[in-house]
Amino acid sequence: MPRLSWTSIILLPLFGVVLLVTAYPVALIFLKSFALSRPGQPTVWGLQGWISAFGDRALLPVLANTFSLATVRIAITTVLALFFAWVVARTDTPFKGAIEFALWLGFFLPLLPMTMGWILLLDSHYGLLNKALVKVLNLSAAPFNVFSYWGIIWCHLAFSTSVRFLLLTPAFRAMDAVLEEAAQVSGSTTLGTLLRITIPVLAPAVLASTALGFIKSLESFEIELVLGVPAGIYVLPTRIYDFLHWEPPLYGRATALSSVFLVVIFALVWLQRLMLGARQYTTVTGRGYLVRPLALGAWRWVTFAICVLFIAVMILLPLGTLVMGTFMEVFGFFDLAKVWTARHWNAAFHDPTFLRSLWNTLTLGLGASILGTLFYLSVSYCIARTRLPGRKLIDLLSWLPWALPGVLISLAMLWAVLGSGGVLKPLYGTVSLLILAIIVKEMPLGSQIIKAGVLQLSKELEEASDTSGASWLTTFRRILIPLLTPTLSAVAIITFISAVREIPAVVFLSTNQSRTISLLMLDSIAEANMERAAIIGLFIVFLVLVLLLLARLVGSGLRP
């Protein structure tokens, strides 16, 4: 057993904290699925929750919708993400930096405001694009309906493709170009090299991004709630949401259905390992490493045009339409005598509910970014710089929240708080609990980014400081923190962005007094107050863009 230093002893409680905020809520979800009593009441055990949940005739269509939507979305976005990652990382396509930044933007832009833009374009009754097509093509009915199965998939494409793109691009960049050049010397075409060499060699990255993308698809909540429920299309997250909003709430059914997520997650991990097996995928060796863009000739303008078309249609078009929608007298009605007005903006900024939600959001963002960054730094330092027993388990647990749907994190924390008696129950309905939820949800991204930054710093710096007589705390404060400041700033901003846009991870934890602007936007859509929802959505987008600009100004070492 390795000898424990004072540093390790100080950080030892960190193991318990990570275990408490990751594994405990997940285990509690499964355990409480067998409880017949409500949170805070004496526990009565039984199988009624499972029997009711899985004996419901509506469950099969719900499961079919959930996995069908996820599978179709993964199939489409895999092709798109592979293409964009290949274009940016392996070819000489012009303006690759701008393309990459735009796809990063697709990742950070919140889903709900972008969906509002698509509603204004593709609603079957008043959608601007539908009305134009009906008039130009002399159609008898609108060709598109955003409140449909394919409408849900369409509104997910920009975000889902961007997520997969961000996961695949580093792997494409790390691949030795010699492999592709050898294939072309052997007579392979560019497309043949991509399909027979590049993608098969990058199978681990493709499978990992597919597994994570599938989980992210299963957890999707906002778009399915806004577009799916009116069309009678329910998925597991919206069904769980319904169970918890009935009176009385059906906690047993909700937790039993949540266990489906756990089974799927473990199955995906097992399937990934089974498919990879003992095959070798080494692409970087000690004999040299060559990264050379593939010359596409005149085709580089074709790849550029495809990228620009995707960015313009999937990101810029709904965003521009959302801006227009905030100035409409009645959202979606272009035939009124008075179409445009600014009165909704004036009403929004004089609405005490909006102002309170904005204050809650800013408090949530600041609290989560500051406390979360400090927590992620502690976790990362523990993993990368100490010999603490169990640090590999901490590293594994730090990934767990990203492998869980946001609604499951929210439900798990709800059970943990309400079932704690008088210890944590006062936290329910406070911004402090929302801060904790955001910190837990963003732990994988925050801790892994900082860990990468710590590993880039040579241990010689700390050893030199120690030799000079400085204490560990002084070295940490005067050496590591200044060198990691750009990385820490980037993580803090990313966490703030997550707090501004997040809905699933906090949806079960807030009350009227702790609603964020994202939740207020969801409430406004449910109340059919689309004008206020559009304004709130655009305000969220504005906050996100300002924070992204700030991230680029402080410099982070993150791409792009």
N, C-alpha and C positions, 0 to 999 in steps of 0.2 A: 504493500500500500504506500503511495507516495506521501512524503512528509508534507504536512499542512503548514503554510506560511501564515503570518498574521494577515496578509492580504486575503488569503483563501478563507480564513476564519471570519473576517469581516464580511466577505461576500457570500458565506454559506447560507445565511437566511434568504438570499436571493433565490436559491433552489426551491425553497418552500413557497415563495411568492409566485414564481412561474408555475409551479405545480397547482397552486391554489386558483390562479386565474385562467388556466387552460384545461388541465385534465379534470379538475374537480367539477366544474359546471357541466362538462360533457358527460361524466359519469352520473351526475345528478339527474340529467335529462332522462337517461335510460332507467335509473332507479325509480324516479317519480312517475314514470309511465305506468307503474303498477300501483300507484296511490289513488285511492278513491276520494280522498278528502282534498279540500282546497288548501292552497299555501297558507301557513300560519295556524292551521287547525291540527288537532291530534291526528296523526297519520293512521289511516285505515287502508290495509292492503287488499288488492284484488285484481282480477283480470278484466274487469268490466270496460276499462278504457280501451284495451286492445280489442276486445270483442266488438265494442261499438264502432271503433275506427275501421277495423278490417272487415266487419260485417256489413258496412254501409255499401249499398249498391252503387252509390256515386263514386266510390273509391277507384274502381277500375278506369273509368274515363279520366279521372284526375291523374292517375299514374300514367295512363297512356299519353295524355297531353304533356305532362312534365317531361317524360323521357323522349317523346317524339320531338317536341320543340328543341330540347337540348341536343339531340342527335342531328337534326337537320341543320341547326345553327352551327354546330361544330364542323359538319361536313363542308358547309359553304365557307366559313371563316378560315378553315384550315387551308383551303386552296388560295384564298385571298391573302392570308398572312404569309404563307410560303412565297407567294409571288412578290409581295412588297419587301419582305426580308431579303430575298434574293436580289431584287433590284437595288436596294439601298446598300447592301453589304458586299455584293459580288460583281456588280456591273459598273460600267462607266456612264450610266444614265445621268443627264444633266440635273443640277439643282437637287442632289440627293439629300443635302442637309435640310433644305426647306421641306422636302417630302417627309423626312423623318420627324421633323418638328410638328408638322401638321398631324401626323398619325399619333404622336405623343399627345397632342391637343385632343384628339378623339378619345384618348384614354381618360383624361382628366375632366372633360366636360361632363356635367351631371346628366343622367339619363332622362329624368323627368322633364326638364325644360326643353331638351331636344325633341322629346316625344310631343310636347305641346306644338312645336313647329310643324311636325308631321301631321298632327290632327288638323291644323289649319290648312294644310296642303291636300290631305287625302281623305278627309271626312266625306262619306258618301252623299251627304246632303249639301254641305256648303264648302267643301274642300276646293281651294283655289285652282289646283292642278286638275282636279276632276271636272270642274265647271269649264275650264279652258278646253279640255279634250272633248267634252260633250259638244261644245259649240263648234270647234274646229272640225271634228270628225263626224258631226251630226249623229251622235249616238243617242240611243233612247234612255240609257241609264249610265250612271257613273261607273267607269271601268275599275276603279280601285275602292277599297274600303279598309281604312286603317284599323277599324275595330273588328279584326279577324285574325285567324291563325297566321296567315302570311304577313299581315300588318305587324303582328308582334315580332316576327322574325326580322322583318325589314327594319324596324326601329332599333333592333339590337345590333345590326351589322357593324356600324361604325365603332362602337365601344368594344364589341367582342373581337373584331378584327385587330383593333389596336392592342388589346391585351395579348393576343397570340403573337402579334408582330414584335412587341417588346420582349417577349420570352424567347423568340426564335432568332432575333437579329444578332445577339452576342455569339450564338453557336455558329451562325453563318460566317461571322467575322473571324472566328477562331480556326476555321477549317483551312488546311494547307492547300493553296492553289495548285500545287504540283499534281494533285489527284485529278483535278479538272483538266489541266493541260495534257496530262497523259491520255485521258479519254479522247480529247480532241485530236491529238496526234494519231490516235488509233482509228480515226475516221468518224467519231461520234459527232452528232450535231449538237448545237447549244441546248435544244430542248431535250435531246436524248441524254446529255451529260447531267442536266438538272434532275431528270426523272430516274436515271439508272445509277448515278454516282452520288451527287450532292445530297439529295433527300434520303436515300438509304443510309449513307454514312452518318447523317444527323438524326437517325432514328431515336436515340435517347432523348434529345431535346424535343423532337416532334411529339413523342409519346408523353413526355412530361407536360408539355404545354397542352396537349389534348386532354390529359387527365384533369389538369387544373382548370382548363377551359370548360370541361364538362361539369365540374363541380360549380363553377361560377354560373353556368347556364342553369343548373338545377336550383341555385339559390335566388335567381332573379325574381324580383318581387314587384317593383314599382310599375313597370310596363305591363306586366300581366294583370295587375290590379286595375290599372286605368283602362287598358284596351281589352283585356280578356274577360273580365267580369261582365261588362255590358253585353258581350257577345256570347255569354254562357260558357266561356272557356276557363276552367279552373285548373290550377296547378297546386302542388303541395304547399308552397309558401302561402298562397292566397287562401287555401283551405284551412291551414293552421291559423292564419289571421282571423278567419271567420269564427273558428271555434273559440278563440280567445276574446272575441268581441260579442259573442252571444251572452245572453243573461239568463241563468248564470253561466259563466265561462266554462267551457268543457276542457279543463286542463288535461284530463286523462287521455282524451282523444288527440289533443294537440301534441302531447309528449310522445304518444305511441307513434304517430305519423312522423315525428321528428327522428325517431329511431331509424326510419328508412334511410335518412341521409347518412347515418353512421355506417350502415351496412354497405351502401353504395361506395362510400369513401374507402373502406377497407377492401372492397372488391376491386376498385380501380387500382389501388396500390399493388394488390396481388397480381392483377392482370398485367400491369406494366412490367413487373419483375418477370412474369412468366414469358412474356413476348420477347423481352430482351435476352433472358437466359444467360448463357455463358458466352454469347457472341462478343467479338472484339470490335470496338468502334474508335480505336486510337487514330487521331488525325494530326496531333502535334507531337513530334519526336525530337530527340536530341541531335539529329543530324542536320537540322536547319528548318526554317519556318518561313514560308513565302506567302504573302498576301498580295495578290495582283488583281485589279479589277478586270473583268472579262470585257473585251472590246466588242460591242454590239454593232458597230457601224451605224448605218442609217436606222436600224431598228431601235437604237437608244431613244429616238424621238417618239417612237410608238410606245415604248414602256413609260416614258415621261408623260405622254398624253393619257394613258390609262390611269396612272397615279393621280394626275390632276383631275380627271373626270370623277374618280371615286371621292376625292377630297371635296370637290365642289358640290357634288350631289349629296353625299352622305353627311357632311359636316357643315359646309357654308350655307347651303340652301335652307335647311331647317332652322339654322341659327338666324339667318336674315329674315325668315318668315316670322320667327318668334318676336323679333324686334318690331316688325310691322303690327303684329297682333296686340302689342301693348298699347297701341294708339288707336285701337278700334272702339267705336261707341258700343257695339255689341260684338263680342268675339265671334268671328266667322261670317258675319253678315255684311256682305259687300254691296247689297242693293238698297240700303237705307238712304234716306235723303241726306242724313249727316253720318258719314262713315267714320270720320277721324275725330279724335278728341284727346286731350291730355288730362282730362279730369280724373281718370282712374289713377294716374300717377300722384296727383295731389291728394286724393283720398287715401292711397296706400301709405303715404308718409305722414299722414295725420291719424292713422289707425293705431290705437294703443296696442291692439293685439299684434300687429306687424312689428311695432317698435319693441315690444317685449320679446318677441321671437328673435328679432335681430340681436338684441342684447344677449339673449340666451345663446345664440349661435356664436357671437364673438367671444363670450365667456367660455363656451365649450371649446372653441378653436384654440384660444390662448392656453387654457388649462391643459388640453390634450397635447398640444405641441410642446409646451415646456416640460410638463411632468413626463409625458411619453418619451421625449428625447432623452431625458435623464435616465429613465428606466431602460430604454433600449441601449444606451451607452453602457450601463452597468451589466446588462445581459451580454452584450458583445465583448466587453473587456473580460468578463468571466470566462467566456468561451475561448477567446483568442489568446489570452495572456496568462491565465492561471492554470494550476494543476489540480484544481478542485475536483474531487471525485464526483462523478455524475454530470460533469460539464457537457459531455456528449448527449446525455439525456435532456439537458436544458436546451441544447441546440435543436434537438428533435422536437421538443415541446414548443419551442418558439415558432415552429412552422405550423403547428396545429390550427390556430385561428384562421389561417388563410385557406385551409382545407375544409373549413366548415361554412355553411351558408350563414349569411348575416342574421336571418330570422332565427336560426338555431342558437347563435351566440346570444341574441336578445332574449330568447325564451329561457336559455340556460341561466343567464344572469337574473332573470325575473324569479325563477325558482330559488336560486341561491339566496337572493335578498329576502323574498317574502317568507321563505322557509327557515330563516335564521333566527326566528323569535324576535327579541328586542335588540339584537346586536346590530344587524345591518338594515333592518326594516325601515328605520327613519330615512335611509338613503333613497327609498322609492319615490319617484317623482321629482327628484332634485337633479340639477345640472351635474352635480358631482358623480352621480351614477352614470350619466351619459358620457362623462369624461372617461370613466373607467372602461366603458364599453368600447369607445373609440381607441383607447390605448391598447386594449386586448386585440381588437380587430386588426390594427395596423402593426402589431408586433412583428410579424414575419418580415414585412418590407423594411420597417425601420431598423430592426436589429441586424438584418443581413446587409443592408447598405453600410451601416456603421462598422460591422464586423469586417467587411471588405476594406474599409478605410483604415482600421486598426492593423490589419494584416499587411497593408502596404507600408507601414512604418517599421523600420528596422528596430529590433530589440536593443541594438547598440546605443540608441539614444537614451533609453531608460537605464541601461547599464552604466553609461558614462555619468548620468545624473546621480546614480546610486554611489558610484566611485567617488564623486565629488562631495559626498556627505549629505545629499538631499534625501529627505524622507520620501516614502512612497506617495504620500498625499501631495507633497510639493512637486514631485515629478509628474504626477497625474494632472495637477492644476497648471503647472507652468510649461510643461513640455507637450503632453498628449492633447490637452484641450485646445491650445492655440493651433496646433497642426491639424486638428480635426474640425476646426470651426466651419470651414465651407461645407463639409459633409453634414455636420450637425445642423447647420442652418437649412440645408436642403431637406433633411428629414423632418425638421420642425415645420417647414412650409408644406410639405406633402401631407403631414398629419393634420395641419390646419385645413387644407383643402378637403381631406376626407371628412373632417368634422362638419364642414359647410354643406357638403353634398350628400352625406350619409342618411339613409332612411331605414333599411332593413335591420341594422344592428341596434337601433335605438327605438324602433317602432313600438315595442311592448314596454318600454321603460319610462316613457315620458307621460306627463299629465298636461292639463291645459296651461299650467303655470311654467312648465319647462319645455314647451314646444319649440323646436328650431324652425328656421324659415323653410327648410326642406319639408318638414312635416306639415307646416302651415300650408305650403303649396299643395300637398297631397289632400289636406282637409278642404282647401278651396275647390279642388277638382271634384271631390266627393259632394260638395255643396252646390256644384254647377256654377260656381263663381269663377268662370274661366278668365275674366278680365284681370282679377286680382292674381290668379294663379300665373298668368303670363308675365305680369310685372314681377312677381316674386321670382319666377324662373329666370328672367333676364337679369335680375339683381344677383342671383346666385352665380350665373355665368360670369357677370362682371367681377364679382369677388374672386372667382377662380382664376380668371385671366390676369387680374392684378397680382395675385399670389404667384402665378407662373412667371410673370415678368420679373417679380422680385427674386424668384429663385434663379433666374438667368443672370440677374445683376449681381447677386452675391457670389455667383460662381460656385459650382458644386462638384464638378468632376463627373456629374451624371450626363448621360447622353439624352438629347443632342446638345 
